[in-house]
Amino acid sequence: MDDPVKDALRLTDASYAKLSGEIERNKKTARTEMIRVGISAEIVNGNSPLVTEAIVTYCQMKMGRPDYYERYKEAWEYMIDSIRKSQSKFISQEVKNDSTE
């Protein structure tokens, strides 16, 4: 299975193998941070592409180009704030999607 963080950081298989521990730690930290700011664990641990994109952005912020840190940080903060503010709609949409499958 492809890892979107690997793709976003443009890592080779060899580089990814060396950094996989750090990547997994950053993914876990991103999820924990989302829960800390008030996003439900149900949303954070689900399979939403919005959550995936927020996690990728967090990893880019932590592991990407240092000169892009502020851009990624701003994007990360915007994403988690938007998810947090809209989580009631978010949950109902997830339920709706699950019922149509």
C-alpha angles and dihedrals in degrees: 000000000000119000113223090209090057090052094045092050089044093230126172118230090257093050091046091052090053094046100037093104092053091044093052091047091052092048090052091047091051091052092047091049091051090053091046092057092051108271110138118253088232090064096039094050094041125092101257117149088220091060091044090052091049090052091049090051091050090052091048089051092051100037107020133088111321091221089060095049096105092048092052092044092053091047092048092050092047092049097050092043091051093047091047093050094048101037095115089059089039093056093047090051091050090050090048091050092048093051093054094055 
